[in-house]
Amino acid sequence: TELNDASNQLIKVYEQTPAVQNDTLLKAIFDEMKSLSEQITEAILRDKVKSELEEADNVRDEKVRSLFKVVCGYAAMPMERLAKSGIALKRVIDKYGVGIVNESYANESSLIESLLQDLAVDELKDDIASLSGVSEAIEALRSAQDVFDNARLSYYNAMSVEETSKVSASGIKKPLLYCINSKLIVWTYSNPHYNHIRFKADTFLRKYS
């Protein structure tokens, strides 16, 4: 985000100014700023992977619905040859029901995997092959489930951070602004040779305070 980017810019200014890096007080200020910036980065990552997981779940839900619509459409066909294959497949998917999209993430994943296994048996291969679009709908669901599994793994990895560090990005904004306004800018006023640091800090505060 812009907030995180701006704090990182201030840190870069500090790191590119060797003359001030021996100042004990300033070092403590920027150590705190770096810590807060890292916490924002982690919070942003958690928000990002959560959003990606929700989107992946929405996509696989849509693929489930599409498969049910295609199969049910064939089962209702007036042409006996198509209806026969459609009914055979509908008998399988009806064991699960389209309501699986309302299950928890874990339960839905388990049910989708079971459904895909049931549809992969040899006895249904000819039925699937004879109905245009069914094979594609099954493959689309398989792909969507794989994407969801990867997104879920990324989500759990991001959530594995200790609970004490799980602060929201918005929750870190106030202490970060305080660090700049009440500590960094005060330091720059007592060290006028480094007004360029204060100028960047002032610009930051005007934008985010």
C-alpha positions in Angstrom: 0.0 0.0 0.0 1.0 3.7 -0.3 1.3 3.9 3.5 3.9 1.1 3.6 5.7 2.4 0.6 6.0 5.8 2.1 7.5 4.5 5.4 9.9 2.4 3.3 11.0 5.5 1.5 11.9 7.2 4.8 13.9 4.2 5.8 15.8 4.3 2.5 16.7 7.9 3.0 18.1 7.0 6.4 20.1 4.1 5.0 21.5 6.3 2.2 22.7 8.9 4.7 25.8 7.3 6.4 26.5 10.5 8.4 23.6 9.9 10.7 23.7 6.2 11.1 26.0 6.5 14.2 23.4 8.5 16.0 22.0 6.2 18.8 18.7 8.0 19.1 18.0 8.1 15.4 19.0 4.4 15.1 16.4 3.5 17.7 13.8 5.6 15.9 14.4 3.8 12.6 14.7 0.4 14.2 11.1 1.0 15.5 10.0 2.3 12.1 11.4 -0.8 10.4 9.6 -3.1 12.8 6.3 -1.3 12.2 6.8 -1.4 8.5 7.5 -5.1 8.5 4.3 -5.7 10.6 2.3 -3.7 8.0 3.8 -5.9 5.2 2.8 -9.0 7.1 -0.7 -7.7 7.7 -1.1 -6.7 4.0 0.0 -10.3 3.0 -2.6 -11.8 5.3 -5.3 -9.6 3.9 -4.2 -10.5 0.4 -4.1 -14.2 0.8 -7.5 -14.2 2.6 -9.0 -12.3 -0.4 -7.4 -14.7 -2.8 -8.8 -17.7 -0.9 -12.3 -16.2 -0.9 -12.0 -15.6 -4.7 -10.8 -19.2 -5.3 -13.7 -20.5 -3.3 -16.1 -18.4 -5.3 -14.7 -19.7 -8.6 -14.9 -23.4 -7.5 -18.5 -22.8 -6.3 -19.3 -21.5 -9.8 -17.7 -24.6 -11.4 -19.8 -26.9 -9.1 -23.0 -25.1 -10.2 -22.0 -25.2 -13.9 -21.4 -29.0 -13.7 -24.8 -29.5 -12.0 -26.5 -27.4 -14.6 -24.9 -29.2 -17.5 -25.7 -32.6 -16.2 -29.3 -31.8 -15.1 -29.8 -30.2 -18.6 -28.9 -33.5 -20.3 -30.9 -35.5 -17.9 -34.0 -33.5 -18.9 -33.4 -33.9 -22.6 -36.3 -35.3 -24.7 -33.7 -37.3 -26.7 -33.5 -40.7 -25.0 -29.8 -41.3 -25.9 -28.6 -38.1 -24.3 -31.1 -38.3 -21.4 -29.9 -41.8 -20.5 -26.3 -40.7 -20.1 -27.4 -37.5 -18.4 -29.5 -39.5 -15.9 -26.6 -41.8 -15.1 -24.4 -38.8 -14.2 -27.2 -37.1 -12.4 -27.6 -40.1 -10.2 -24.0 -39.6 -9.1 -24.1 -35.8 -8.5 -27.4 -36.0 -6.7 -25.7 -37.9 -3.9 -23.8 -34.6 -3.2 -26.2 -31.9 -4.2 -25.3 -28.4 -5.3 -25.6 -27.4 -1.7 -22.0 -28.5 -1.1 -21.0 -25.0 -2.0 -22.5 -23.9 1.3 -20.3 -26.2 3.3 -17.1 -25.2 5.2 -13.9 -24.9 3.2 -12.7 -28.3 4.5 -16.0 -30.1 4.0 -16.5 -28.7 0.5 -13.0 -29.7 -0.5 -13.6 -33.3 0.7 -17.0 -33.5 -1.0 -15.6 -32.2 -4.3 -12.8 -34.6 -4.3 -15.2 -37.5 -3.6 -17.5 -36.3 -6.4 -14.7 -36.1 -8.9 -13.6 -39.6 -7.9 -17.1 -41.0 -8.4 -17.3 -39.4 -11.8 -13.9 -40.8 -12.8 -15.0 -44.5 -12.6 -14.8 -46.5 -15.8 -18.6 -47.2 -15.9 -19.2 -43.5 -16.6 -16.5 -42.8 -19.2 -18.8 -43.5 -22.2 -21.6 -41.4 -20.7 -19.3 -38.4 -20.1 -17.7 -38.7 -23.6 -21.1 -38.8 -25.2 -22.3 -35.5 -23.7 -20.6 -32.4 -25.1 -19.4 -30.0 -22.4 -19.5 -32.5 -19.4 -15.9 -33.5 -19.6 -14.9 -29.8 -19.8 -17.1 -29.0 -16.8 -15.5 -31.7 -14.8 -12.0 -30.6 -15.8 -12.9 -27.0 -14.9 -14.0 -28.1 -11.5 -10.8 -30.1 -11.0 -8.7 -27.1 -12.0 -10.7 -24.8 -9.7 -10.3 -27.2 -6.8 -6.5 -27.3 -7.3 -6.3 -23.5 -7.4 -8.3 -23.4 -4.2 -6.0 -25.9 -2.5 -3.0 -23.8 -3.3 -4.7 -20.7 -2.1 -5.7 -22.4 1.1 -2.1 -23.5 1.7 -0.8 -19.9 1.2 -3.5 -18.7 3.6 -2.5 -21.2 6.3 1.2 -20.3 5.9 0.4 -16.6 6.3 -1.8 -17.3 9.3 0.9 -19.4 11.0 2.4 -16.2 12.3 2.0 -16.0 16.1 -1.2 -14.5 17.3 0.6 -11.6 19.0 1.9 -10.3 15.7 -1.5 -10.4 13.9 -2.2 -6.7 14.0 -4.2 -5.2 11.2 -2.5 -2.7 8.8 -4.9 0.0 10.0 -3.9 -0.8 13.6 -0.3 -0.1 12.9 -0.9 3.2 11.2 -1.2 5.2 14.4 2.0 4.1 16.1 3.9 4.5 12.8 2.7 8.1 12.5 3.5 8.7 16.1 7.0 7.4 15.5 7.5 9.8 12.7 5.7 12.9 14.1 6.8 12.7 17.7 10.2 11.1 17.3 11.7 11.5 13.9 10.7 15.1 13.2 11.7 16.2 16.7 15.1 14.7 16.0 15.4 16.6 12.6 14.6 19.9 14.3 17.6 19.4 16.6 19.7 18.4 13.6 18.9 21.1 10.9 21.6 19.7 8.5 19.2 16.9 7.7 16.2 18.9 6.7 15.7 16.7 3.7 14.6 13.9 6.1 12.1 16.2 7.8 10.8 17.3 4.4 10.1 13.7 3.4 8.6 13.0 6.8 6.3 16.1 6.6 5.2 15.1 3.2 4.4 11.6 4.6 2.4 13.1 7.5 0.3 15.5 5.3 -0.7 12.5 3.2 -1.5 9.9 5.8 -2.4 11.7 9.1 
